[in-house]
Amino acid sequence: MNSDLDVGRNHEAIDAAMSVMAAHIDALNAGNETALTATLHFPHYRLSDSNLKTWEGPDDYWKDFLARAGDGWHHTVWDSLDVITAEPKKGPFKRKLYAAQER
């Protein structure tokens, strides 16, 4: 976690955001499309490297994930999950994922 944050003042926002991120990864690994998309705001934006991806609604999110993950995808875990900033209603994260493949 970023040590520059006022964690004491914003700990409720950080806890709530961490809870959503945990629910997201749990739903993803369970293959629960409804629970997964409930953890996202739509339109949903994801910036990866210099590429911005936008999903207007939940309908295509799961199909797109499976296409990106590939046939051998087994599960995903957080490699790291760091709070960038925290405000009472906002908690963006810098995250790194590890997507495990079946062997």
C-alpha positions in Angstrom: 0.0 0.0 0.0 1.2 3.5 -0.7 2.7 4.9 2.5 1.9 8.5 1.4 -1.8 7.9 1.9 -3.7 9.2 4.8 -4.8 5.6 5.6 -6.4 6.5 9.0 -8.7 9.1 7.4 -9.6 6.9 4.4 -9.4 3.4 5.8 -13.2 2.8 5.2 -12.8 3.7 1.5 -9.7 1.5 1.2 -11.4 -1.4 3.0 -14.5 -1.1 0.8 -12.4 -1.0 -2.4 -10.3 -4.0 -1.3 -13.6 -5.9 -0.6 -14.8 -5.2 -4.1 -11.4 -6.3 -5.6 -11.6 -9.6 -3.5 -15.2 -10.2 -4.7 -14.1 -9.5 -8.3 -11.3 -12.1 -8.2 -13.5 -14.6 -6.4 -16.2 -14.3 -9.0 -13.7 -14.4 -11.9 -12.2 -17.7 -10.6 -15.7 -19.2 -9.9 -16.7 -18.4 -13.5 -19.7 -16.4 -12.1 -20.3 -13.8 -14.8 -23.1 -12.1 -13.0 -21.2 -11.6 -9.8 -18.1 -10.6 -11.7 -19.8 -7.8 -13.7 -21.5 -6.6 -10.5 -18.1 -5.6 -9.3 -17.6 -3.2 -12.2 -19.0 0.2 -13.2 -20.1 0.5 -16.8 -19.0 1.8 -19.1 -15.9 0.1 -17.8 -12.4 1.3 -18.8 -9.1 -0.6 -18.5 -5.8 1.0 -19.3 -3.1 -1.6 -20.0 0.3 -0.4 -21.2 -0.9 2.4 -23.6 -4.1 0.6 -24.7 -7.5 1.8 -23.4 -10.2 -0.8 -23.6 -13.9 0.1 -23.0 -16.9 -2.1 -22.3 -20.2 -0.2 -22.6 -22.1 -2.8 -20.6 -21.7 -6.2 -19.0 -22.9 -8.3 -22.0 -19.6 -8.8 -23.6 -17.2 -8.5 -20.7 -17.1 -12.2 -19.8 -16.7 -13.3 -23.5 -13.9 -10.8 -24.0 -12.2 -12.0 -20.8 -12.2 -15.6 -22.0 -10.9 -14.6 -25.4 -8.0 -12.6 -23.8 -7.2 -15.4 -21.2 -7.1 -18.2 -23.7 -8.2 -21.8 -23.6 -5.7 -22.8 -21.0 -6.8 -20.3 -18.3 -7.3 -21.9 -15.0 -7.4 -19.1 -12.4 -6.1 -15.6 -11.6 -4.4 -14.3 -8.5 -3.2 -10.9 -7.5 0.5 -10.5 -7.8 0.2 -7.1 -6.2 -2.6 -4.8 -5.4 -1.6 -1.3 -4.3 -3.8 1.7 -3.5 -2.9 4.7 -5.7 -5.0 7.2 -3.9 -8.0 7.0 -1.5 -10.9 9.3 -1.1 -14.3 8.5 0.6 -15.9 7.5 -2.7 -12.9 6.6 -4.8 -10.1 4.1 -4.5 -8.1 3.4 -7.7 -5.6 0.6 -7.6 -2.4 -0.2 -9.4 -2.6 -4.0 -9.8 -0.6 -6.8 -11.3 -2.3 -10.1 -12.1 -1.1 -13.6 -12.6 -3.2 -15.8 -14.8 -2.5 -19.5 -14.2 -2.7 -21.9 -17.1 -3.7 -25.5 -16.7 -0.9 -28.1 -17.2 
